Amino acid sequence: MSNLYALILEFAGVLLFSDAYDGYALPKGDARATIVWINDFTEREAIKYFDMNNFMTDNHAVRMQIIADYGTRPVELKEIVVAKNNYLEVLKELDEKAEENVLQIGTDDSLTTKSYNDLIRIAVKSSNMCVHIRDVPSDHPFIHVGDVGDVLRKHHVLMYNQKRKEYCFYNRATERFVKKHFNKSGNN
């Protein structure tokens, strides 16, 4: 387990600077900023996090369903755990926000958004639901990450992991609604 996870788990909480990378809001000059990417928990670490917070200790099936449907992102697991008996409300909110973000893309007809949709199509077809920058066509507007700041902030469907140099779905709920939307509308 990494030191970061050990620190997070040791204090049974999650320290958040941001729940998604937004390099466009960082101060100018690399000397003034250190980009830290917090990876999702592994399934084992997520279960340990649930255990440490006494969350659904008597219902392993619910825990595993949450992990399968919502992933192991620390910020979202924290919200679920903090909600305790009201965790279903948090799950509903995650679903509603994901669906809203996915549907909102269809209402924006700008060239930038159309290019964003192209990235989503590539990600849907990818085995890991991510698009590495090397897989983005060289003439694609998003090949230069700095060009996408506004659309990434506006449409929380994909986010850019600078360390891995790839666009991935914002979370599992978003991934689920993208698949549903693309299958329904025939956008494959």
Order of alpha helices (4+ residues) and beta strands (2+ residues): alpha-alpha-alpha-alpha-alpha-alpha-beta-alpha-beta-beta-alpha
